[in-house]
Amino acid sequence: MAMQGVSCWPLAGGEVVAVAATAAATSAAAAAGAGGKKSGAALSIDGAEPPEERIERLILENPVLIFSRQGCCMCHVMKHLLATVGVHPTVIELEEAEETAAAASAAAVGLPALFIGGSPVGGLKGLIGLHLSGLLVPRLREVGALWG
């Protein structure tokens, strides 16, 4: 079964791009984009890749990654806190129970699940704890998600 979800990532100016990760939408986007210029970096989605492997690959490929449910208020707070310090994470919104279970098991926590540099931070509580301890910004600099 292909992962049914939405990938969101920020563009300059704070806009967020959402790309449907369904096999049909991926095929349609590939057909529409054939011969055209590719704008921005896109997450690669392989329909044959098992969800567990896909999740592990996404964790390793993105310096700051949040797995969430659509409309999750805690994810919104996490994104806002990270944006306040100058980081715009990749957000994967999961829809089906299988992907939710796979993401939760990968993070060893529920959703939303935050990963920084491939390591699980936890949910909102873990992010706030890291921020209040003064370790968030140095860790984001360490993984290359924040400059200066």
DSSP file with accessible surface (Angstrom, degrees, kcal/mol):
  #  RESIDUE AA STRUCTURE BP1 BP2  ACC     N-H-->O    O-->H-N    N-H-->O    O-->H-N    TCO  KAPPA ALPHA  PHI   PSI    X-CA   Y-CA   Z-CA
    1    1 A M              0   0  149      0, 0.0     2,-0.1     0, 0.0     3,-0.0   0.000 360.0 360.0 360.0 131.7    0.0    0.0    0.0
    2    2 A A        -     0   0   22      1,-0.1     2,-0.4    48,-0.1    45,-0.1  -0.482 360.0 -96.2 -75.6 149.2    1.4    3.4   -0.9
    3    3 A M        -     0   0    4     -2,-0.1     2,-0.8    18,-0.1    -1,-0.1  -0.511  33.3-153.1 -69.3 124.8    1.7    6.0    1.8
    4    4 A Q        +     0   0   48     -2,-0.4    91,-1.2    18,-0.1    92,-0.6  -0.875  47.9 104.4 -98.1 109.0   -1.3    8.3    1.8
    5    5 A G  E     -A   94   0A   2     -2,-0.8    16,-2.4    89,-0.2     2,-0.4  -0.958  63.2-104.8-167.4-176.9   -0.2   11.6    3.2
    6    6 A V  E     -AB  93  20A  27     87,-2.2    87,-2.9    -2,-0.3     2,-0.5  -0.994  20.4-152.0-130.4 131.3    0.8   15.1    2.6
    7    7 A S  E     -AB  92  19A   3     12,-2.1    12,-2.3    -2,-0.4     2,-0.4  -0.902  16.1-172.0-101.9 131.1    4.3   16.5    2.7
    8    8 A C  E     +AB  91  18A  12     83,-3.1    83,-2.6    -2,-0.5    10,-0.2  -0.975  10.1 165.7-122.8 136.5    4.6   20.2    3.6
    9    9 A W  E     - B   0  17A  40      8,-1.7     8,-2.8    -2,-0.4    81,-0.1  -0.991  32.9-108.6-147.8 151.5    7.7   22.3    3.4
   10   10 A P  E     - B   0  16A  37      0, 0.0     6,-0.2     0, 0.0     2,-0.2  -0.424  22.6-159.8 -81.9 152.3    8.4   26.0    3.6
   11   11 A L    >   -     0   0   74      4,-2.7     3,-1.5     1,-0.1     4,-0.2  -0.693  46.2 -66.2-113.0 172.9    9.4   28.3    0.8
   12   12 A A  G >  S+     0   0   95      1,-0.2     3,-0.5    -2,-0.2    -1,-0.1  -0.328 123.5  34.4 -58.0 140.3   11.0   31.7    1.2
   13   13 A G  G 3  S-     0   0   84      1,-0.2    -1,-0.2    -3,-0.1     0, 0.0   0.541 128.4 -78.5  89.9   4.7    8.6   34.2    2.7
   14   14 A G  G <  S+     0   0   48     -3,-1.5    -1,-0.2     1,-0.3    -2,-0.2   0.500  83.7 147.0  85.5   1.8    6.9   31.6    5.0
   15   15 A E    <   -     0   0  128     -3,-0.5    -4,-2.7    -4,-0.2     2,-0.5  -0.399  38.8-141.8 -68.2 151.9    4.7   30.0    2.3
   16   16 A V  E     -B   10   0A  91     -6,-0.2     2,-0.5    -2,-0.1    -1,-0.0  -0.962   6.3-152.3-118.4 132.5    4.1   26.3    2.8
   17   17 A V  E     -B    9   0A  44     -8,-2.8    -8,-1.7    -2,-0.5     2,-0.5  -0.881   8.5-163.0-102.8 130.8    4.0   23.9   -0.1
   18   18 A A  E     -B    8   0A  67     -2,-0.5     2,-0.5   -10,-0.2   -10,-0.2  -0.959   4.4-171.0-115.0 130.9    1.9   20.8    0.2
   19   19 A V  E     -B    7   0A  57    -12,-2.3   -12,-2.1    -2,-0.5     2,-0.2  -0.985  23.7-126.3-123.2 125.3    2.3   17.8   -2.1
   20   20 A A  E     -B    6   0A  45     -2,-0.5   -14,-0.2   -14,-0.2   -16,-0.1  -0.491  14.8-157.5 -68.5 136.4    0.0   14.9   -2.2
   21   21 A A        +     0   0    2    -16,-2.4    -1,-0.1    -2,-0.2   -15,-0.1   0.151  48.7 123.6-104.1  18.4    1.9   11.7   -1.7
   22   22 A T  S  > S-     0   0   37    -17,-0.2     4,-2.6     1,-0.1     5,-0.2  -0.442  72.0-119.1 -76.3 155.2   -0.6    9.3   -3.3
   23   23 A A  H  > S+     0   0   53      1,-0.2     4,-2.5     2,-0.2     5,-0.2   0.915 114.3  50.2 -60.9 -41.3    0.5    7.2   -6.2
   24   24 A A  H  > S+     0   0   77      1,-0.2     4,-2.5     2,-0.2    -1,-0.2   0.929 112.7  45.6 -64.2 -44.5   -2.1    8.9   -8.5
   25   25 A A  H  > S+     0   0   32      2,-0.2     4,-2.6     1,-0.2    -1,-0.2   0.897 112.4  51.4 -66.9 -38.1   -1.1   12.4   -7.5
   26   26 A T  H  X S+     0   0   49     -4,-2.6     4,-2.3     2,-0.2    -2,-0.2   0.929 112.0  46.8 -64.8 -42.3    2.6   11.5   -7.9
   27   27 A S  H  X S+     0   0   80     -4,-2.5     4,-2.5    -5,-0.2    -2,-0.2   0.918 113.3  48.7 -64.7 -42.6    2.0   10.1  -11.4
   28   28 A A  H  X S+     0   0   61     -4,-2.5     4,-2.6     2,-0.2    -2,-0.2   0.913 112.0  48.7 -64.7 -41.2   -0.1   13.1  -12.4
   29   29 A A  H  X S+     0   0   63     -4,-2.6     4,-2.2     2,-0.2    -1,-0.2   0.901 111.5  49.7 -65.9 -38.6    2.5   15.5  -11.1
   30   30 A A  H  X S+     0   0   68     -4,-2.3     4,-0.7    -5,-0.2    -2,-0.2   0.918 112.7  47.1 -66.5 -41.0    5.3   13.6  -13.0
   31   31 A A  H >< S+     0   0   77     -4,-2.5     3,-0.6     1,-0.2    -2,-0.2   0.918 114.5  46.4 -66.6 -41.1    3.2   13.7  -16.2
   32   32 A A  H 3< S+     0   0   89     -4,-2.6    -2,-0.2     1,-0.2    -1,-0.2   0.860 114.7  47.8 -69.2 -33.1    2.5   17.4  -15.8
   33   33 A G  H >< S+     0   0   43     -4,-2.2     3,-1.9    -5,-0.2    -1,-0.2   0.523  80.2 121.0 -87.5  -6.1    6.1   18.2  -15.0
   34   34 A A  T << S+     0   0   77     -4,-0.7     3,-0.1    -3,-0.6    -3,-0.0  -0.403  88.1   4.9 -62.7 124.6    7.6   16.2  -17.9
   35   35 A G  T 3  S+     0   0   92      1,-0.3    -1,-0.3    -2,-0.2     2,-0.1   0.333 112.7 104.4  85.7  -9.9    9.6   18.6  -20.0
   36   36 A G  S <  S-     0   0   50     -3,-1.9    -1,-0.3     1,-0.1     2,-0.3  -0.468  81.0 -87.2 -98.0 172.0    9.1   21.5  -17.7
   37   37 A K        -     0   0  210     -2,-0.1     2,-0.5    -3,-0.1    -1,-0.1  -0.589  38.0-128.1 -78.4 143.2   11.4   23.1  -15.2
   38   38 A K        -     0   0  175     -2,-0.3     2,-0.5     0, 0.0    -1,-0.0  -0.779  22.2-157.8 -92.2 125.9   11.5   21.6  -11.7
   39   39 A S        -     0   0  115     -2,-0.5    -2,-0.0     2,-0.0     0, 0.0  -0.914  52.3 -14.0-109.8 127.7   11.0   24.2   -9.0
   40   40 A G  S    S-     0   0   54     -2,-0.5     2,-0.4     2,-0.0   -29,-0.0   0.070  91.8 -62.1  77.1 170.7   12.2   23.6   -5.5
   41   41 A A        -     0   0   80     -3,-0.0     2,-0.3     0, 0.0    -2,-0.0  -0.781  51.6-159.8 -93.7 135.5   13.3   20.4   -3.9
   42   42 A A        -     0   0   62     -2,-0.4     2,-0.3     0, 0.0    -2,-0.0  -0.849  21.5-112.5-114.7 151.7   10.7   17.6   -3.7
   43   43 A L        -     0   0   31     -2,-0.3     2,-0.3     1,-0.0   -36,-0.1  -0.648  35.7-121.1 -78.3 135.1   10.7   14.6   -1.5
   44   44 A S        -     0   0   70     -2,-0.3     2,-0.5     2,-0.0    -1,-0.0  -0.622  27.9-165.5 -79.9 136.3   11.1   11.4   -3.4
   45   45 A I        -     0   0   48     -2,-0.3     2,-0.6   -23,-0.0     3,-0.1  -0.982   6.8-170.1-127.6 119.6    8.2    9.0   -3.0
   46   46 A D    >   -     0   0   88     -2,-0.5     3,-1.3     1,-0.1     8,-0.1  -0.946  11.8-157.3-112.3 113.2    8.6    5.4   -4.1
   47   47 A G  T 3  S+     0   0   44     -2,-0.6    -1,-0.1     1,-0.3   -24,-0.1   0.758  93.9  54.4 -62.3 -24.3    5.3    3.5   -4.1
   48   48 A A  T 3  S+     0   0   86      2,-0.1    -1,-0.3    -3,-0.1   -46,-0.0   0.628  85.4 100.9 -85.1 -12.4    7.1    0.2   -3.8
   49   49 A E  S <  S-     0   0   27     -3,-1.3    -3,-0.0     1,-0.1     5,-0.0  -0.570  81.1-116.2 -76.0 128.2    9.0    1.2   -0.7
   50   50 A P     >  -     0   0   52      0, 0.0     4,-2.5     0, 0.0     3,-0.3  -0.308  24.0-116.8 -61.5 146.3    7.5   -0.1    2.5
   51   51 A P  H  > S+     0   0   25      0, 0.0     4,-2.7     0, 0.0     5,-0.2   0.869 113.6  54.8 -54.7 -38.5    6.2    2.6    4.9
   52   52 A E  H  > S+     0   0  120      1,-0.2     4,-2.2     2,-0.2     5,-0.1   0.924 111.6  43.6 -63.1 -42.9    8.7    1.7    7.6
   53   53 A E  H  > S+     0   0  118     -3,-0.3     4,-2.6     2,-0.2    -1,-0.2   0.889 113.1  52.2 -68.1 -40.1   11.7    2.1    5.2
   54   54 A R  H  X S+     0   0    3     -4,-2.5     4,-2.7     2,-0.2    -2,-0.2   0.927 110.3  48.2 -61.5 -43.6   10.2    5.3    3.7
   55   55 A I  H  X S+     0   0    2     -4,-2.7     4,-2.3    -5,-0.2    -2,-0.2   0.939 111.9  48.9 -63.9 -44.3    9.8    6.8    7.2
   56   56 A E  H  X S+     0   0   96     -4,-2.2     4,-2.0    -5,-0.2    -1,-0.2   0.918 112.0  49.4 -61.7 -41.5   13.4    5.9    8.2
   57   57 A R  H  X S+     0   0   45     -4,-2.6     4,-2.2     1,-0.2    -2,-0.2   0.932 110.3  49.8 -64.0 -44.1   14.7    7.4    4.9
   58   58 A L  H  X S+     0   0    4     -4,-2.7     4,-1.3     1,-0.2    -1,-0.2   0.897 108.8  53.3 -62.3 -38.3   12.7   10.6    5.5
   59   59 A I  H  < S+     0   0    3     -4,-2.3    59,-0.3     1,-0.2     3,-0.2   0.919 113.3  42.7 -62.4 -42.6   14.1   10.9    9.0
   60   60 A L  H  < S+     0   0  121     -4,-2.0    -1,-0.2     1,-0.2    -2,-0.2   0.805 113.4  51.9 -75.1 -29.0   17.7   10.6    7.7
   61   61 A E  H  < S+     0   0   97     -4,-2.2    -1,-0.2    -5,-0.2    -2,-0.2   0.689 102.8  62.6 -81.6 -20.5   17.2   12.9    4.7
   62   62 A N     <  -     0   0   18     -4,-1.3    56,-0.4    -3,-0.2     3,-0.2  -0.927  65.3-152.2-115.7 126.7   15.7   15.9    6.6
   63   63 A P  S    S+     0   0   58      0, 0.0    54,-3.3     0, 0.0     2,-0.4   0.863  93.6  23.4 -64.4 -35.0   17.6   17.8    9.4
   64   64 A V  E    S+C  116   0A   4     52,-0.2    26,-2.6    24,-0.1     2,-0.4  -0.974  79.9 169.0-134.3 118.0   14.4   18.8   11.1
   65   65 A L  E     -Cd 115  90A   0     50,-2.5    50,-2.8    -2,-0.4     2,-0.4  -0.991  16.8-166.3-136.3 135.8   11.3   16.7   10.5
   66   66 A I  E     -Cd 114  91A   0     24,-2.6    26,-3.0    -2,-0.4     2,-0.5  -0.992   7.1-157.9-122.3 126.7    7.9   16.5   12.2
   67   67 A F  E     +Cd 113  92A   0     46,-2.5    46,-2.3    -2,-0.4     2,-0.3  -0.896  33.6 155.2 -96.3 132.4    5.4   13.6   11.7
   68   68 A S  E     - d   0  93A   1     24,-2.7    26,-3.4    -2,-0.5     2,-0.3  -0.902  43.9-106.3-147.1 172.3    1.9   14.8   12.4
   69   69 A R  E >   - d   0  94A 121     -2,-0.3     3,-1.6    24,-0.2    26,-0.1  -0.772  55.0 -86.8 -98.3 154.0   -1.8   14.3   11.9
   70   70 A Q  T 3  S+     0   0  137     24,-0.7    -1,-0.1    -2,-0.3    22,-0.0  -0.352 113.5  11.1 -61.5 132.2   -3.6   16.7    9.7
   71   71 A G  T 3  S+     0   0   73      1,-0.2     2,-0.4    -2,-0.1    -1,-0.3   0.651  83.9 164.1  75.8  17.2   -4.9   19.7   11.7
   72   72 A C    <>  -     0   0   25     -3,-1.6     4,-1.6     1,-0.2    -1,-0.2  -0.532  28.2-158.4 -73.5 120.3   -2.8   18.8   14.8
   73   73 A C  H  > S+     0   0   96     -2,-0.4     4,-2.0     1,-0.2    -1,-0.2   0.856  91.7  55.8 -69.5 -32.5   -2.7   21.9   17.1
   74   74 A M  H  > S+     0   0   85      1,-0.2     4,-2.3     2,-0.2    -1,-0.2   0.896 106.0  51.6 -67.1 -36.4    0.5   20.6   18.9
   75   75 A C  H  > S+     0   0    2      2,-0.2     4,-2.9     1,-0.2     5,-0.2   0.905 106.8  54.3 -64.1 -39.9    2.3   20.4   15.5
   76   76 A H  H  X S+     0   0  118     -4,-1.6     4,-2.3     1,-0.2    -2,-0.2   0.926 109.2  47.2 -59.5 -44.0    1.2   24.0   14.8
   77   77 A V  H  X S+     0   0   69     -4,-2.0     4,-2.6     2,-0.2    -2,-0.2   0.914 111.7  51.2 -64.9 -41.2    2.8   25.1   18.1
   78   78 A M  H  X S+     0   0    0     -4,-2.3     4,-2.5     1,-0.2     5,-0.2   0.936 111.1  47.3 -61.7 -46.3    6.0   23.1   17.3
   79   79 A K  H  X S+     0   0   64     -4,-2.9     4,-2.6     1,-0.2    -1,-0.2   0.907 112.2  50.6 -62.2 -40.3    6.3   24.7   13.8
   80   80 A H  H  X S+     0   0  124     -4,-2.3     4,-2.1    -5,-0.2    -2,-0.2   0.920 110.8  47.8 -65.6 -43.3    5.7   28.2   15.3
   81   81 A L  H  X S+     0   0   29     -4,-2.6     4,-1.3     2,-0.2    -2,-0.2   0.940 114.0  46.8 -63.1 -45.6    8.4   27.7   18.0
   82   82 A L  H  <>S+     0   0    0     -4,-2.5     5,-2.9     1,-0.2     4,-0.4   0.905 111.6  51.2 -64.3 -39.3   10.9   26.4   15.4
   83   83 A A  H ><5S+     0   0   36     -4,-2.6     3,-1.1     3,-0.2    -1,-0.2   0.870 103.4  60.3 -65.4 -33.6   10.1   29.3   13.0
   84   84 A T  H 3<5S+     0   0  100     -4,-2.1    -1,-0.2     1,-0.3    -2,-0.2   0.865 107.4  44.2 -62.7 -35.2   10.6   31.7   15.9
   85   85 A V  T 3<5S-     0   0   32     -4,-1.3    -1,-0.3    -3,-0.3    -2,-0.2   0.460 129.5 -97.3 -89.4  -0.2   14.2   30.5   16.2
   86   86 A G  T < 5S+     0   0   44     -3,-1.1     2,-0.4    -4,-0.4    -3,-0.2   0.623  84.3 118.7 101.2  17.0   14.6   30.6   12.4
   87   87 A V      < -     0   0    5     -5,-2.9    -1,-0.3    -6,-0.1    -2,-0.2  -0.939  42.5-163.1-119.2 136.2   14.0   27.0   11.4
   88   88 A H        -     0   0  103     -2,-0.4   -24,-0.1    57,-0.2    -9,-0.1  -0.929  21.7-151.4-117.6 103.9   11.3   25.7    9.1
   89   89 A P        -     0   0    8      0, 0.0     2,-0.5     0, 0.0   -24,-0.2  -0.262  19.9-108.5 -74.4 159.0   10.9   21.9    9.5
   90   90 A T  E     - d   0  65A  20    -26,-2.6   -24,-2.6   -81,-0.1     2,-0.5  -0.760  38.6-157.2 -79.0 130.5    9.7   19.4    6.9
   91   91 A V  E     -Ad   8  66A   4    -83,-2.6   -83,-3.1    -2,-0.5     2,-0.6  -0.965  11.5-167.0-118.7 124.8    6.3   18.3    8.1
   92   92 A I  E     -Ad   7  67A   0    -26,-3.0   -24,-2.7    -2,-0.5     2,-0.7  -0.954   9.2-157.4-109.7 114.5    4.8   15.0    7.0
   93   93 A E  E     -Ad   6  68A  32    -87,-2.9   -87,-2.2    -2,-0.6     2,-0.3  -0.848  11.7-153.1 -95.4 116.6    1.0   14.8    7.8
   94   94 A L  E     +Ad   5  69A   3    -26,-3.4   -24,-0.7    -2,-0.7   -89,-0.2  -0.656  17.9 179.1 -92.0 145.7   -0.1   11.2    8.0
   95   95 A E        +     0   0  100    -91,-1.2     2,-0.2    -2,-0.3   -90,-0.1   0.760  55.3  66.4-113.4 -40.3   -3.6   10.1    7.2
   96   96 A E  S  > S-     0   0   55    -92,-0.6     4,-2.2     1,-0.1     3,-0.3  -0.608  77.0-122.9 -95.8 152.9   -3.9    6.4    7.6
   97   97 A A  H  > S+     0   0   75     -2,-0.2     4,-2.6     1,-0.2     5,-0.2   0.845 109.6  57.9 -59.4 -35.1   -3.7    4.3   10.8
   98   98 A E  H  > S+     0   0   96      2,-0.2     4,-2.3     1,-0.2    -1,-0.2   0.936 109.5  42.9 -64.4 -44.4   -0.9    2.2    9.4
   99   99 A E  H  > S+     0   0    1     -3,-0.3     4,-2.9     2,-0.2     5,-0.2   0.895 112.8  53.5 -68.2 -38.1    1.4    5.2    8.7
  100  100 A T  H  X S+     0   0   24     -4,-2.2     4,-2.5     2,-0.2    -2,-0.2   0.939 111.0  46.2 -60.5 -45.1    0.5    6.7   12.1
  101  101 A A  H  X S+     0   0   61     -4,-2.6     4,-2.4     2,-0.2    -2,-0.2   0.910 113.0  49.8 -64.5 -40.9    1.5    3.4   13.8
  102  102 A A  H  X S+     0   0    7     -4,-2.3     4,-2.1    -5,-0.2    -2,-0.2   0.926 112.8  46.1 -65.4 -42.5    4.7    3.2   11.8
  103  103 A A  H  X S+     0   0    0     -4,-2.9     4,-1.9     1,-0.2     6,-0.2   0.918 112.6  50.4 -66.9 -40.7    5.7    6.8   12.5
  104  104 A A  H  X>S+     0   0   27     -4,-2.5     4,-1.4    -5,-0.2     5,-1.1   0.908 111.2  48.1 -65.1 -39.4    4.9    6.4   16.2
  105  105 A S  H  <5S+     0   0   89     -4,-2.4    -1,-0.2     1,-0.2    -2,-0.2   0.883 110.2  52.5 -70.3 -33.9    7.0    3.2   16.5
  106  106 A A  H  <5S+     0   0   40     -4,-2.1    -1,-0.2     1,-0.2    -2,-0.2   0.870 117.1  38.3 -67.0 -34.5    9.9    4.9   14.7
  107  107 A A  H  <5S-     0   0    4     -4,-1.9    -1,-0.2     2,-0.3    -2,-0.2   0.634  98.3-134.9 -91.1 -13.0    9.8    7.8   17.1
  108  108 A A  T  <5S+     0   0   90     -4,-1.4     2,-0.3     1,-0.3    -3,-0.2   0.738  82.3  76.3  60.1  20.2    9.1    5.7   20.2
  109  109 A V  S   <S-     0   0   53     -5,-1.1    -2,-0.3    -6,-0.2    -1,-0.3  -0.908  87.6 -97.6-142.6 174.2    6.5    8.4   21.0
  110  110 A G        -     0   0   48     -2,-0.3    -1,-0.1    -3,-0.1    12,-0.1  -0.008  64.7 -37.0 -80.0-167.4    3.0    9.4   19.7
  111  111 A L  S    S+     0   0   13      2,-0.1   -43,-0.2   -45,-0.0     2,-0.1  -0.815 112.6  50.0-102.2 146.1    2.3   12.0   17.2
  112  112 A P  S    S-     0   0    4      0, 0.0     2,-0.5     0, 0.0   -44,-0.2   0.514  77.4-176.7 -72.3 150.1    3.4   14.7   16.6
  113  113 A A  E     -C   67   0A   0    -46,-2.3   -46,-2.5    -2,-0.1     2,-0.4  -0.984   9.5-156.2-122.7 124.5    7.0   13.3   16.5
  114  114 A L  E     -CE  66 122A   0      8,-3.1     7,-3.2    -2,-0.5     8,-1.3  -0.845   7.5-171.6-104.4 135.5   10.0   15.6   16.0
  115  115 A F  E     -CE  65 120A   4    -50,-2.8   -50,-2.5    -2,-0.4     2,-0.5  -0.993   2.4-171.4-123.8 132.1   13.3   14.5   14.7
  116  116 A I  E >  S-CE  64 119A   1      3,-2.3     3,-1.6    -2,-0.4   -52,-0.2  -0.987  79.2 -12.0-123.6 119.7   16.4   16.7   14.7
  117  117 A G  T 3  S-     0   0   38    -54,-3.3    -1,-0.1    -2,-0.5   -53,-0.1   0.814 128.8 -56.6  62.5  30.7   19.4   15.3   12.8
  118  118 A G  T 3  S+     0   0   24    -56,-0.4    -1,-0.3   -59,-0.3   -58,-0.1   0.381 114.9 113.1  83.9  -4.4   17.9   11.9   12.6
  119  119 A S  E <  S-E  116   0A  57     -3,-1.6    -3,-2.3   -60,-0.1    -1,-0.2  -0.852  71.8-114.4-103.6 137.0   17.4   11.6   16.4
  120  120 A P  E     +E  115   0A  72      0, 0.0    -5,-0.2     0, 0.0     3,-0.1  -0.461  29.5 177.7 -70.6 132.5   14.0   11.6   18.0
  121  121 A V  E     -     0   0A  25     -7,-3.2     2,-0.3     1,-0.4    -6,-0.2   0.693  39.9-129.4 -98.1 -32.1   13.3   14.5   20.2
  122  122 A G  E     -E  114   0A   9     -8,-1.3    -8,-3.1     4,-0.1    -1,-0.4  -0.877  39.0 -46.2 116.5-149.0    9.8   13.5   21.1
  123  123 A G  S  > S-     0   0   20     -2,-0.3     4,-2.1   -10,-0.2     5,-0.2   0.048  84.3 -53.9-100.3-149.0    6.7   15.6   20.9
  124  124 A L  H  > S+     0   0   34      1,-0.2     4,-2.8     2,-0.2     5,-0.3   0.901 134.4  55.5 -61.3 -41.0    5.8   19.1   21.9
  125  125 A K  H  > S+     0   0  191      1,-0.2     4,-2.4     2,-0.2    -1,-0.2   0.917 108.4  47.9 -60.6 -42.7    7.0   18.4   25.5
  126  126 A G  H  > S+     0   0   27      2,-0.2     4,-2.3     1,-0.2    -1,-0.2   0.900 112.4  49.3 -64.5 -40.8   10.4   17.3   24.3
  127  127 A L  H  X S+     0   0    0     -4,-2.1     4,-2.4     2,-0.2    -2,-0.2   0.939 112.6  46.2 -65.1 -45.9   10.8   20.3   22.0
  128  128 A I  H  X S+     0   0   68     -4,-2.8     4,-3.1     1,-0.2     5,-0.2   0.916 112.0  52.0 -65.2 -39.7    9.9   22.8   24.8
  129  129 A G  H  X S+     0   0   40     -4,-2.4     4,-1.8    -5,-0.3     6,-0.2   0.916 110.5  48.1 -61.3 -42.3   12.2   21.0   27.2
  130  130 A L  H  <>S+     0   0   25     -4,-2.3     5,-1.8     2,-0.2     6,-1.2   0.915 114.3  47.1 -64.2 -40.4   15.1   21.3   24.7
  131  131 A H  H ><5S+     0   0   73     -4,-2.4     3,-1.5     4,-0.2    -2,-0.2   0.940 112.0  48.1 -67.6 -47.3   14.3   24.9   24.2
  132  132 A L  H 3<5S+     0   0  139     -4,-3.1    -1,-0.2     1,-0.3    -2,-0.2   0.812 107.9  56.1 -66.6 -27.8   14.0   25.8   27.9
  133  133 A S  T 3<5S-     0   0   70     -4,-1.8    -1,-0.3    -5,-0.2    -2,-0.2   0.555 113.6-118.8 -79.7  -7.2   17.3   24.0   28.6
  134  134 A G  T < 5S+     0   0   49     -3,-1.5    -3,-0.2    -4,-0.3    -2,-0.1   0.587  88.0 106.9  82.3  10.9   19.1   26.2   26.1
  135  135 A L     >< +     0   0  100     -5,-1.8     4,-1.8    -6,-0.2    -4,-0.2   0.571  54.0  80.0 -99.4  -9.4   20.1   23.2   23.9
  136  136 A L  H  > S+     0   0    0     -6,-1.2     4,-2.5     2,-0.2     5,-0.2   0.967  93.7  44.1 -64.8 -54.3   17.7   23.7   21.0
  137  137 A V  H  > S+     0   0   39      1,-0.2     4,-2.4     2,-0.2     5,-0.2   0.934 114.3  49.0 -61.6 -46.4   19.6   26.3   19.1
  138  138 A P  H  > S+     0   0   64      0, 0.0     4,-2.3     0, 0.0    -1,-0.2   0.908 112.6  49.2 -59.7 -37.7   23.0   24.7   19.4
  139  139 A R  H  X S+     0   0   64     -4,-1.8     4,-1.7     2,-0.2    -2,-0.2   0.901 110.0  50.2 -67.9 -39.2   21.5   21.3   18.3
  140  140 A L  H  <>S+     0   0    0     -4,-2.5     5,-2.3     1,-0.2     6,-0.9   0.894 112.1  48.3 -65.7 -37.5   19.9   23.0   15.3
  141  141 A R  H ><5S+     0   0  125     -4,-2.4     3,-1.1     4,-0.2    -2,-0.2   0.904 107.2  57.1 -65.8 -40.5   23.2   24.6   14.4
  142  142 A E  H 3<5S+     0   0  161     -4,-2.3    -2,-0.2     1,-0.3    -1,-0.2   0.864 109.8  43.3 -59.8 -37.5   25.0   21.3   14.8
  143  143 A V  T 3<5S-     0   0   43     -4,-1.7    -1,-0.3    -5,-0.1    -2,-0.2   0.433 117.5-110.7 -91.3   1.0   22.7   19.5   12.2
  144  144 A G  T < 5S+     0   0   37     -3,-1.1    -3,-0.2    -4,-0.4    -2,-0.1   0.649  86.3 117.1  83.1  16.2   22.9   22.5    9.8
  145  145 A A  S   <S+     0   0   15     -5,-2.3     2,-0.4    -6,-0.2   -57,-0.2   0.597  76.1  39.3 -89.8 -11.2   19.4   23.6   10.1
  146  146 A L        -     0   0   22     -6,-0.9     2,-0.3    -9,-0.1    -2,-0.2  -1.000  69.4-159.7-142.3 134.4   20.3   27.0   11.6
  147  147 A W              0   0  216     -2,-0.4    -6,-0.0   -61,-0.2    -7,-0.0  -0.842 360.0 360.0-113.0 153.9   23.2   29.3   10.6
  148  148 A G              0   0   91     -2,-0.3    -7,-0.0    -7,-0.1    -2,-0.0   0.035 360.0 360.0 100.1 360.0   24.8   32.1   12.5
